[in-house]
């Protein structure tokens, strides 16, 4: 049975890609780097808390070790502001991931993209792509 994996790395900053601005994170507002893997593929998702902006990159096939990639890449790129990384796995799809999130004290709110990727967002937010990386 296939397991969906969601890695959520919380950062100690909240930022705006559009305004090129960054301030310290709060308990309610912080940027994330997330990785999602399912039978349809794997993605890297970066959220920017100040604008509720999101950038999504397909990272290809579903058979890579997404947990190892998430931990090593996030440490390399964001190690100076990395707060924590949590790994959630479920054989119950999106609903199973929601249950796992609640068990770990996070909101069960997941955004689902048209191409099959999923990412976590704090409850009451509405993340959408508002800018494009150069």
For each residue, the residues with C-beta under 8 A, 3 or more apart:
1: 91
2: 38 39 91
3: 89 90 91
4: 36 37 38 89 90 91 93 94 96 97 118
5: 35 36 37 38 66 67 87 88 89
6: 34 35 36 87 88 89 97 118 119 120
7: 34 35 36 66 67 70 71 85 86 87 88
8: 32 34 85 86 88 106 120
9: 32 33 34 70 74 78 82 83 84 85 86
10: 25 30 31 32 82 83 84 85 86
11: 25 30 31 32 33 78 81 82 83
12: 24 25 30 81 82 83
13: 22 23 24 25 30 31 81
14: 22 23 24 25 26 29 30 31 48 49 50
15: 21 22 23 31 48 49 50
16: 19 20 21 22 48 50 51 53
17: 20 48 51 53 55 131 133
18: 51 53 130 131
19: 16 50 51
20: 16 17
21: 15 16 50
22: 13 14 15 16
23: 13 14 15 50
24: 12 13 14
25: 10 11 12 13 14 29 30 31 49 83
26: 14 29 30
27:
28: 122
29: 14 25 26 49 50 122
30: 10 11 12 13 14 25 26 49 83
31: 10 11 13 14 15 25 46 47 48 49
32: 8 9 10 11 45 46 47 119 120
33: 9 11 44 45 46 47 70 73 74 77 78
34: 6 7 8 9 44 45 46 47 70 119 120
35: 5 6 7 42 43 44 45 59 66 67 69 70
36: 4 5 6 7 42 43 45 66 117 118 119
37: 4 5 41 42 43 62 64 66
38: 2 4 5 41 42 62 116 117 118
39: 2 62
40: 62 115 116
41: 37 38 58 59 60 61 62 115 116 117
42: 35 36 37 38 58 59 60 61 62 64 66
43: 35 36 37 56 57 58 59 113 117 119
44: 33 34 35 56 57 59 70 73
45: 32 33 34 35 36 54 55 56 57 117 119
46: 31 32 33 34 54 55
47: 31 32 33 34 52 53 54 119 121 127
48: 14 15 16 17 31 51 52 53 54 55 131
49: 14 15 25 29 30 31 52
50: 14 15 16 19 21 23 29 53
51: 16 17 18 19 48 130 131
52: 47 48 49 121 125 126 127 128 130
53: 16 17 18 47 48 50 127 128 129 130 131
54: 45 46 47 48 111 119 127 128 129
55: 17 45 46 48 129 131 132 133
56: 43 44 45 113 117 119 129
57: 43 44 45
58: 41 42 43 115 117
59: 35 41 42 43 44 64 69
60: 41 42 64
61: 41 42 64
62: 37 38 39 40 41 42
63:
64: 37 42 59 60 61 69
65: 68 69
66: 5 7 35 36 37 42 69 70
67: 5 7 35 70 71 87
68: 65 71 72
69: 35 59 64 65 66 72 73
70: 7 9 33 34 35 44 66 67 73 74 85 87
71: 7 67 68 74 75 85
72: 68 69 75 76
73: 33 44 69 70 76 77
74: 9 33 70 71 77 78 79 82 85
75: 71 72 78 79 82
76: 72 73 79
77: 33 73 74
78: 9 11 33 74 75 81 82
79: 74 75 76 82
80:
81: 11 12 13 78
82: 9 10 11 12 74 75 78 79 85
83: 9 10 11 12 25 30
84: 9 10
85: 7 8 9 10 70 71 74 82
86: 7 8 9 10 104 106
87: 5 6 7 67 70
88: 5 6 7 8 97 100 101 104
89: 3 4 5 6 100
90: 3 4 93 95 96 97 99 100
91: 1 2 3 4 96
92: 95 96 97 99
93: 4 90 96 97
94: 4 97 98 110 112 118
95: 90 92 98 99
96: 4 90 91 92 93 99 100
97: 4 6 88 90 92 93 94 100 101 110 118
98: 94 95 101 102 108 110
99: 90 92 95 96 102 103 108
100: 88 89 90 96 97 103 104
101: 88 97 98 104 106 107 108 110 120
102: 98 99 105 106 107 108
103: 99 100
104: 86 88 100 101
105: 102
106: 8 86 101 102 120
107: 101 102 120 122 123
108: 98 99 101 102
109: 120 121 122 123 125
110: 94 97 98 101 118 119 120 121
111: 54 118 119 120 121 127
112: 94 117 118
113: 43 56 116 117 118 119
114:
115: 40 41 58
116: 38 40 41 113
117: 36 38 41 43 45 56 58 112 113
118: 4 6 36 38 94 97 110 111 112 113
119: 6 32 34 36 43 45 47 54 56 110 111 113 127
120: 6 8 32 34 101 106 107 109 110 111
121: 47 52 109 110 111 125 126 127
122: 28 29 107 109 125
123: 107 109
124:
125: 52 109 121 122
126: 52 121
127: 47 52 53 54 111 119 121
128: 52 53 54
129: 53 54 55 56 132
130: 18 51 52 53
131: 17 18 48 51 53 55
132: 55 129
133: 17 55
134:
